[in-house]
């Protein structure tokens, strides 16, 4: 697939410098940047899901402990 990307002057200069510094093609750098960004988004999504699961677990544990305490009180 071929894609056209419009960059402002600063972005274009940065890409040029990276290509020269790394001795790589600009398209390689852009593909790597896209892969890095996609991975970061996926990792953040996974982290948010794990945080939500932990929060739910803690809330469920609190309810469970309250019910268990009531049962142990002989009710």
C-alpha positions as CSV (number, residue, x, y, z in Angstrom):
1,X,0.0,0.0,0.0
2,X,1.2,3.5,-0.8
3,X,0.1,6.4,1.5
4,X,0.7,10.1,1.3
5,X,1.6,11.9,4.5
6,X,1.6,15.7,4.8
7,X,4.1,17.0,7.3
8,X,4.7,20.5,8.5
9,X,8.3,22.0,8.1
10,X,9.3,20.9,11.6
11,X,8.1,17.4,11.1
12,X,9.7,17.2,7.7
13,X,13.0,18.4,9.1
14,X,12.8,16.0,12.0
15,X,12.2,13.1,9.6
16,X,15.1,14.1,7.4
17,X,17.4,14.3,10.4
18,X,16.3,10.9,11.7
19,X,16.8,9.3,8.2
20,X,20.3,10.8,7.9
21,X,21.3,9.9,11.5
22,X,20.0,6.4,11.4
23,X,21.0,5.9,7.7
24,X,17.5,4.6,7.0
25,X,14.8,5.4,4.5
26,X,12.1,7.9,5.6
27,X,9.4,5.3,4.9
28,X,11.1,2.8,7.3
29,X,11.1,5.4,10.1
30,X,7.4,6.2,9.5
31,X,6.5,2.5,9.5
32,X,8.4,2.0,12.8
33,X,6.7,5.1,14.2
34,X,3.3,3.7,13.3
35,X,4.1,0.3,14.8
36,X,5.4,2.0,18.0
37,X,2.2,4.1,18.3
38,X,-0.1,1.2,17.7
39,X,1.8,-0.9,20.3
40,X,1.6,2.0,22.8
41,X,-2.1,2.4,22.3
42,X,-2.7,-1.3,22.8
43,X,-0.6,-1.4,25.9
44,X,-2.5,1.6,27.4
45,X,-5.8,-0.2,26.6
46,X,-4.6,-3.3,28.3
47,X,-3.5,-1.4,31.3
48,X,-6.9,0.3,31.6
49,X,-8.7,-3.0,31.4
50,X,-6.4,-4.5,34.0
51,X,-7.0,-1.6,36.3
52,X,-10.8,-1.9,35.8
53,X,-10.7,-5.6,36.6
54,X,-8.7,-5.0,39.7
55,X,-11.1,-2.3,40.9
56,X,-14.1,-4.7,40.3
57,X,-12.3,-7.5,42.1
58,X,-11.7,-5.2,45.1
59,X,-15.3,-4.1,45.2
60,X,-16.5,-7.7,44.9
61,X,-14.1,-8.8,47.6
62,X,-15.5,-6.1,50.0
63,X,-19.1,-7.3,49.4
64,X,-18.0,-10.9,49.8
65,X,-16.2,-10.1,53.1
66,X,-19.3,-8.2,54.4
67,X,-21.6,-11.1,53.6
68,X,-19.2,-13.6,55.1
69,X,-19.0,-11.5,58.2
70,X,-22.8,-11.5,58.5
71,X,-23.0,-15.3,58.0
72,X,-20.3,-15.8,60.7
73,X,-22.4,-13.6,63.0
74,X,-25.1,-16.3,62.9
75,X,-27.5,-14.5,60.7
